[in-house]
């Protein structure tokens, strides 16, 4: 085996034994790593990237096909990455699912060190195998801005007596992820609160918004007593979190009728007024939650 092929094999061996320092040691000073999810990483940034993958996939392995010497100091290596997602991935909780991702690295060697690694793979394949949605949309089309949303439902279908709305302005992508992590934890904790109905988190640009439905206007006080919400607000009023924001409680002036369509005659009917029974005699479908 040539020296270049031996070096590349040792590089992949370091990945498989989860040796971040060993991976970095194979790179020349200023050497770079690139793939569809990581651009121009060097030194400790390469190690941090590897550790993040191992955290998400603790049993991660790279099955190497090759490598092949394709030119002076150029090595190509096909690989198959396998692992079970039992750790957090991109700010999301573990899915427990396993992935098998094919890809290829093109590696440039200078002397006895790696000058660069350029990796290629389908960046959407891992999210798809983990059961995650892949959404492609613009950030803005004037006058519209686009974002994403997530919801937590308690299963209660009574009319909300109040809504609490919180808006935080994130200062960076990292802070958006941090606020998102806090919000998901709070959403999970609210499921144990007796007066909680449902929660929706919305991200548009730097605006992080949550809208929560409660039994009454006093219910949001549950959030001020314990849990992640208390910790988050301490960071907000300290130097650690967000450029600004507000919290508020809204009380509905009125709710209109809940309309459902009869599956028998297709008539739209006021569910409460009809006591769940269509004029044609068919039992009406159960209406969805208010929020």
Sine and cosine of phi, psi and omega as CSV:
sin_phi,cos_phi,sin_psi,cos_psi,sin_omega,cos_omega
0.00,0.00,0.71,-0.70,0.00,-1.00
-0.92,0.38,0.29,-0.96,0.01,-1.00
-0.87,0.50,-0.63,0.78,-0.01,-1.00
-0.90,0.43,-0.70,0.71,0.01,-1.00
-0.91,0.41,-0.60,0.80,0.04,-1.00
-0.90,0.44,-0.67,0.74,0.01,-1.00
-0.88,0.47,-0.69,0.73,0.00,-1.00
-0.91,0.41,-0.65,0.76,0.03,-1.00
-0.88,0.47,-0.66,0.75,0.04,-1.00
-0.90,0.44,-0.59,0.81,0.04,-1.00
-0.88,0.48,-0.74,0.67,0.02,-1.00
-0.94,0.35,-0.55,0.84,0.06,-1.00
-0.88,0.48,-0.63,0.78,0.03,-1.00
-0.90,0.44,-0.62,0.79,0.09,-1.00
-0.87,0.48,-0.71,0.71,-0.10,-1.00
-0.96,0.30,-0.42,0.91,0.08,-1.00
-0.99,-0.10,0.13,0.99,0.05,-1.00
0.83,0.56,0.79,0.61,-0.02,-1.00
-0.93,-0.36,1.00,0.00,-0.07,-1.00
-0.89,0.46,-0.68,0.74,0.01,-1.00
-0.90,0.43,-0.59,0.80,0.01,-1.00
-0.92,0.40,-0.58,0.81,0.06,-1.00
-0.90,0.44,-0.77,0.63,-0.04,-1.00
-0.88,0.47,-0.58,0.81,-0.04,-1.00
-0.90,0.44,-0.35,0.94,0.01,-1.00
-0.99,0.16,-0.22,0.98,-0.02,-1.00
-1.00,0.01,0.58,-0.81,0.17,-0.99
-0.93,0.36,0.32,-0.95,0.06,-1.00
-0.86,0.52,0.79,-0.62,-0.05,-1.00
0.99,0.17,0.05,1.00,0.03,-1.00
-0.89,0.45,0.51,-0.86,-0.14,-0.99
-0.84,-0.55,0.47,-0.88,0.10,-0.99
-0.84,-0.53,0.74,-0.67,0.04,-1.00
-0.69,-0.73,0.62,-0.78,0.21,-0.98
-0.46,-0.89,0.01,-1.00,-0.07,-1.00
-0.86,0.51,-0.32,0.95,-0.02,-1.00
-0.94,-0.34,-0.14,0.99,-0.06,-1.00
-0.64,-0.77,0.79,-0.61,-0.08,-1.00
-0.87,-0.49,0.78,-0.63,0.13,-0.99
0.80,0.60,0.73,0.69,0.09,-1.00
-0.99,0.16,0.57,-0.82,0.01,-1.00
-0.55,-0.84,0.53,-0.85,0.10,-1.00
0.84,0.54,-0.79,-0.61,-0.08,-1.00
-0.88,0.47,-0.46,0.89,0.02,-1.00
-0.90,0.43,-0.55,0.83,0.08,-1.00
-0.91,0.41,-0.70,0.71,0.02,-1.00
-0.88,0.48,-0.68,0.74,0.00,-1.00
-0.90,0.43,-0.63,0.78,0.03,-1.00
-0.89,0.45,-0.70,0.71,0.02,-1.00
-0.89,0.45,-0.69,0.73,-0.01,-1.00
-0.90,0.43,-0.57,0.82,0.06,-1.00
-0.89,0.45,-0.64,0.77,0.06,-1.00
-0.91,0.41,-0.67,0.74,0.00,-1.00
-0.92,0.38,-0.52,0.85,0.06,-1.00
-0.91,0.41,-0.67,0.74,-0.01,-1.00
-0.96,0.28,-0.59,0.81,-0.04,-1.00
-0.78,-0.63,0.99,0.17,-0.11,-0.99
-0.86,0.51,-0.41,0.91,0.01,-1.00
-0.98,-0.22,0.38,0.93,-0.08,-1.00
-0.82,0.57,0.69,-0.73,0.07,-1.00
-0.65,-0.76,0.47,-0.88,0.06,-1.00
-0.88,-0.48,0.92,-0.39,0.07,-1.00
-1.00,-0.01,0.89,-0.46,-0.13,-0.99
-1.00,-0.06,0.75,-0.66,0.14,-0.99
-0.95,-0.31,0.96,-0.29,-0.16,-0.99
0.92,-0.40,-0.66,-0.75,-0.07,1.00
-0.97,0.25,0.18,-0.98,-0.07,-1.00
-0.80,-0.60,0.76,-0.65,0.07,-1.00
-0.98,0.20,0.89,-0.45,-0.08,-1.00
-0.94,-0.34,-0.03,1.00,0.00,-1.00
0.09,-1.00,-0.03,-1.00,0.00,-1.00
-0.90,0.43,0.95,-0.30,0.01,-1.00
0.96,0.28,0.25,0.97,0.00,-1.00
-0.87,-0.50,0.80,-0.60,-0.01,-1.00
-0.80,-0.61,0.73,-0.69,0.10,-1.00
-0.93,-0.36,0.68,-0.73,-0.01,-1.00
-0.64,-0.77,0.87,-0.50,0.15,-0.99
-1.00,0.09,0.56,-0.83,-0.03,-1.00
-0.55,-0.84,0.29,-0.96,0.11,-0.99
-0.77,-0.63,0.91,-0.41,0.03,-1.00
-1.00,0.01,0.76,-0.65,0.03,-1.00
-0.80,-0.60,0.50,-0.87,0.06,-1.00
0.12,-0.99,0.38,-0.92,0.06,-1.00
-0.98,-0.22,0.74,-0.68,-0.04,-1.00
-0.99,0.15,1.00,0.07,0.00,-1.00
-0.93,-0.36,0.16,0.99,0.07,-1.00
-0.76,-0.65,0.18,-0.98,-0.02,-1.00
-0.88,0.48,0.63,-0.78,-0.03,-1.00
-0.74,-0.68,0.89,-0.46,0.01,-1.00
0.79,0.62,0.69,0.72,0.05,-1.00
0.99,0.16,0.01,1.00,-0.02,-1.00
-0.97,-0.25,0.45,-0.89,0.02,-1.00
-0.93,0.36,0.33,-0.95,-0.01,-1.00
-0.85,0.52,0.64,-0.77,0.05,-1.00
-1.00,-0.02,-0.37,0.93,-0.08,-1.00
0.98,0.20,-0.04,1.00,-0.03,-1.00
-1.00,0.07,0.41,-0.91,0.06,-1.00
-0.98,-0.20,0.48,-0.88,0.00,-1.00
-0.80,-0.60,0.43,-0.90,0.13,-0.99
-0.67,-0.74,0.96,-0.27,-0.12,-0.99
-0.92,-0.39,0.90,-0.44,0.09,-1.00
-0.99,0.12,0.51,-0.86,0.03,-1.00
-0.23,-0.97,-0.08,-1.00,0.00,-1.00
-0.50,-0.86,0.59,-0.81,0.09,-1.00
-0.90,-0.44,0.67,-0.74,0.13,-0.99
-0.91,-0.41,0.89,-0.45,-0.23,-0.97
-0.89,-0.46,0.77,-0.64,0.03,-1.00
-0.97,-0.23,0.78,-0.62,-0.05,-1.00
-0.95,-0.32,0.72,-0.70,0.15,-0.99
-0.83,-0.56,0.91,-0.42,-0.06,-1.00
0.91,0.42,-0.85,-0.52,0.01,-1.00
-0.93,-0.37,0.42,0.91,-0.02,-1.00
-0.72,-0.69,0.33,-0.94,0.06,-1.00
-1.00,0.06,0.81,-0.59,0.05,-1.00
-1.00,0.06,-0.62,0.79,0.01,-1.00
-0.36,-0.93,0.50,-0.87,0.15,-0.99
-0.82,-0.57,0.83,-0.56,0.09,-1.00
-0.90,-0.44,0.94,-0.35,-0.04,-1.00
-0.99,-0.13,0.55,-0.84,0.03,-1.00
-0.76,-0.65,0.76,-0.65,0.11,-0.99
-0.27,-0.96,0.23,-0.97,0.05,-1.00
-0.97,0.23,0.95,-0.32,-0.08,-1.00
-0.91,0.42,-0.34,0.94,0.00,-1.00
-1.00,0.00,-0.11,0.99,-0.13,-0.99
-0.94,0.34,-0.68,0.73,0.01,-1.00
-0.89,0.45,-0.76,0.65,0.07,-1.00
-0.83,0.56,-0.66,0.76,0.01,-1.00
-0.88,0.47,-0.69,0.72,-0.01,-1.00
-0.93,0.37,-0.39,0.92,0.03,-1.00
-1.00,0.03,0.03,1.00,0.02,-1.00
0.98,0.18,0.39,0.92,-0.02,-1.00
-0.99,-0.10,0.51,-0.86,0.08,-1.00
-0.97,0.24,0.58,-0.81,0.11,-0.99
-0.89,-0.46,0.92,-0.38,-0.09,-1.00
-0.92,-0.40,0.83,-0.55,0.05,-1.00
-0.93,-0.36,0.89,-0.46,-0.01,-1.00
-0.40,-0.92,0.35,-0.94,0.03,-1.00
-0.96,0.28,0.33,-0.94,0.14,-0.99
-0.95,0.32,-0.58,0.82,-0.04,-1.00
-0.36,-0.93,0.57,-0.82,0.23,-0.97
-0.70,-0.71,0.99,-0.16,-0.15,-0.99
-0.75,0.66,0.78,-0.63,0.16,0.99
-1.00,-0.08,0.23,0.97,-0.10,-1.00
-1.00,-0.08,0.55,-0.83,0.20,-0.98
-0.88,-0.47,0.52,-0.86,-0.07,-1.00
-0.89,-0.45,0.42,-0.91,-0.01,-1.00
-0.37,-0.93,-0.52,-0.85,-0.03,-1.00
-0.56,-0.83,0.25,-0.97,-0.05,-1.00
-0.53,-0.85,0.36,-0.93,0.05,-1.00
-0.56,-0.83,0.47,-0.88,-0.07,-1.00
-0.69,-0.73,0.51,-0.86,0.11,-0.99
-0.81,-0.59,0.80,-0.60,-0.05,-1.00
-0.91,-0.42,0.71,-0.71,0.07,-1.00
-0.99,0.11,-0.33,0.94,-0.09,-1.00
0.99,-0.12,-0.17,0.98,0.03,-1.00
-0.96,0.28,0.63,-0.77,-0.06,-1.00
-0.87,-0.49,0.21,0.98,0.03,-1.00
-0.96,0.28,0.33,-0.94,0.02,-1.00
-0.92,0.40,0.76,-0.65,0.06,-1.00
-0.89,0.45,0.64,-0.77,0.09,-1.00
-1.00,-0.04,-0.21,0.98,0.00,-1.00
-0.23,-0.97,0.37,-0.93,0.12,-0.99
-0.80,-0.59,0.72,-0.70,0.16,-0.99
-0.97,-0.23,0.71,-0.70,-0.01,-1.00
-0.84,-0.55,0.81,-0.58,0.05,-1.00
-0.85,-0.53,0.69,-0.72,0.04,-1.00
-0.77,-0.64,0.82,-0.58,0.12,-0.99
-0.87,-0.50,0.58,-0.82,0.04,-1.00
-0.96,-0.27,0.92,-0.38,-0.01,-1.00
-0.98,0.20,0.52,-0.85,-0.03,-1.00
-0.99,-0.12,-0.19,0.98,-0.06,-1.00
-0.31,-0.95,0.21,-0.98,0.06,-1.00
-0.88,0.47,-0.63,0.78,0.04,-1.00
-0.88,0.48,-0.65,0.76,-0.01,-1.00
-0.95,0.32,-0.56,0.83,0.09,-1.00
-0.87,0.50,-0.67,0.74,0.03,-1.00
-0.90,0.43,-0.65,0.76,0.00,-1.00
-0.90,0.44,-0.73,0.69,0.02,-1.00
-0.90,0.44,-0.63,0.78,0.05,-1.00
-0.87,0.49,-0.65,0.76,0.04,-1.00
-0.88,0.48,-0.73,0.68,0.02,-1.00
-0.87,0.49,-0.69,0.73,-0.06,-1.00
-0.89,0.46,-0.68,0.74,0.01,-1.00
-0.91,0.42,-0.61,0.80,0.05,-1.00
-0.91,0.42,-0.68,0.73,0.01,-1.00
-0.89,0.45,-0.68,0.73,0.02,-1.00
-0.85,0.53,-0.66,0.75,0.03,-1.00
-0.92,0.40,-0.66,0.75,-0.02,-1.00
-0.92,0.39,-0.54,0.84,-0.02,-1.00
-0.92,0.40,-0.37,0.93,0.03,-1.00
-0.87,0.50,-0.41,0.91,0.01,-1.00
-1.00,0.02,-0.07,1.00,-0.02,-1.00
-1.00,0.04,0.82,-0.57,-0.19,-0.98
-0.89,0.46,-0.44,0.90,-0.08,-1.00
-0.98,-0.21,0.15,0.99,0.02,-1.00
-0.99,0.16,0.66,-0.75,0.06,-1.00
-0.94,-0.33,-0.85,0.53,0.00,-1.00
-0.25,-0.97,0.28,-0.96,-0.09,-1.00
-0.65,-0.76,0.66,-0.75,0.08,-1.00
-0.77,-0.64,0.78,-0.62,0.07,-1.00
-0.95,-0.30,0.69,-0.72,-0.09,-1.00
-0.75,-0.66,0.71,-0.71,0.06,-1.00
-0.83,-0.56,0.85,-0.52,0.10,-1.00
-0.71,-0.71,0.94,-0.33,-0.06,-1.00
0.89,0.46,-0.80,-0.61,0.00,-1.00
-1.00,-0.05,0.06,1.00,-0.02,-1.00
-1.00,-0.04,0.85,-0.53,0.04,-1.00
-0.93,-0.37,0.93,-0.38,-0.12,-0.99
-0.85,-0.52,0.64,-0.77,0.17,-0.99
-0.82,-0.57,0.65,-0.76,0.07,-1.00
-0.82,-0.57,0.88,-0.47,-0.10,-0.99
-0.86,-0.50,0.75,-0.66,0.05,-1.00
-1.00,-0.08,0.71,-0.70,-0.05,-1.00
-0.77,-0.64,0.26,-0.97,0.04,-1.00
-0.92,0.40,-0.62,0.79,-0.02,-1.00
-0.44,-0.90,0.09,-1.00,-0.12,-0.99
-0.94,0.34,-0.31,0.95,0.04,-1.00
-1.00,0.06,-0.29,0.96,-0.09,-1.00
-0.85,0.53,-0.63,0.78,-0.03,-1.00
-0.86,0.50,-0.25,0.97,0.02,-1.00
-0.89,0.45,-0.34,0.94,0.08,-1.00
-0.82,0.58,-0.55,0.83,-0.06,-1.00
-0.95,0.32,-0.35,0.94,-0.05,-1.00
-1.00,0.02,-0.02,1.00,-0.13,-0.99
-0.99,-0.14,-0.50,0.86,-0.10,-0.99
-0.25,-0.97,0.16,-0.99,0.17,-0.99
1.00,0.05,-0.20,-0.98,-0.11,-0.99
-0.91,0.41,-0.51,0.86,-0.01,-1.00
-0.87,0.48,-0.65,0.76,0.02,-1.00
-0.89,0.46,-0.72,0.69,0.02,-1.00
-0.88,0.48,-0.66,0.75,-0.02,-1.00
-0.90,0.44,-0.69,0.72,0.00,-1.00
-0.92,0.39,-0.54,0.84,0.08,-1.00
-0.89,0.45,-0.65,0.76,0.04,-1.00
-0.93,0.36,-0.60,0.80,0.02,-1.00
-0.89,0.46,-0.70,0.71,-0.02,-1.00
-0.99,0.13,-0.14,0.99,0.17,-0.99
-1.00,-0.05,-0.37,-0.93,-0.06,-1.00
-1.00,-0.05,0.12,0.99,-0.27,-0.96
-0.99,-0.13,-0.42,0.91,-0.26,-0.96
-0.67,-0.74,0.84,-0.54,0.20,-0.98
0.97,0.22,0.39,-0.92,0.06,-1.00
-1.00,0.04,-0.31,0.95,0.00,-1.00
0.24,-0.97,-0.02,-1.00,0.02,-1.00
0.35,-0.94,-0.13,-0.99,0.01,-1.00
-0.39,-0.92,0.31,-0.95,0.18,-0.98
-0.84,-0.54,0.41,-0.91,-0.03,-1.00
-0.35,-0.94,0.35,-0.94,0.08,-1.00
-0.81,-0.59,0.79,-0.62,-0.05,-1.00
-0.89,-0.46,0.69,-0.72,0.04,-1.00
-0.93,-0.36,0.80,-0.60,-0.02,-1.00
-0.89,0.45,0.67,-0.74,0.11,-0.99
-0.97,0.26,-0.67,0.74,0.06,-1.00
-0.31,-0.95,0.39,-0.92,0.17,-0.99
-0.90,-0.44,0.73,-0.69,0.09,-1.00
-0.97,0.25,0.01,-1.00,0.00,-1.00
-0.90,0.44,0.46,-0.89,0.12,-0.99
-1.00,-0.10,0.94,-0.35,-0.06,-1.00
-0.99,-0.12,0.67,-0.74,0.11,-0.99
-0.71,-0.70,0.45,-0.89,-0.01,-1.00
-0.99,-0.13,0.76,-0.65,0.02,-1.00
-0.92,0.40,0.72,-0.69,-0.01,-1.00
-0.98,0.21,-0.21,0.98,-0.02,-1.00
-1.00,-0.06,-0.80,0.60,-0.10,-1.00
-0.94,-0.34,-0.05,1.00,0.02,-1.00
0.93,0.37,0.19,0.98,0.05,-1.00
-0.96,0.27,0.67,-0.74,0.10,-1.00
-0.99,0.10,0.79,-0.62,-0.15,-0.99
-0.74,-0.68,0.61,-0.80,0.13,-0.99
-0.94,0.33,0.94,-0.34,-0.15,-0.99
-0.88,0.48,-0.74,0.67,-0.05,-1.00
-0.92,0.39,-0.69,0.73,-0.04,-1.00
-0.91,0.42,-0.57,0.82,-0.02,-1.00
-1.00,0.04,0.00,1.00,-0.04,-1.00
0.80,0.59,0.60,0.80,0.09,-1.00
0.97,0.23,0.19,0.98,-0.06,-1.00
-0.81,-0.59,0.84,-0.55,0.03,-1.00
-0.96,0.29,0.40,-0.92,0.03,-1.00
-0.87,0.50,-0.45,0.89,0.00,-1.00
-0.98,0.21,-0.08,1.00,0.02,-1.00
0.99,-0.16,-0.14,0.99,-0.02,-1.00
-0.98,0.19,0.65,-0.76,0.12,-0.99
-0.94,0.35,0.77,-0.64,-0.06,-1.00
-0.97,0.24,0.50,-0.86,0.12,-0.99
-0.87,0.49,0.55,-0.84,0.03,-1.00
-0.91,0.41,0.73,-0.68,-0.03,-1.00
-0.94,0.34,0.42,-0.91,0.05,-1.00
-0.96,0.29,0.23,-0.97,0.05,-1.00
-0.88,0.48,0.41,-0.91,0.06,-1.00
-0.91,0.42,-0.59,0.81,-0.05,-1.00
-0.60,-0.80,0.00,0.00,0.00,0.00
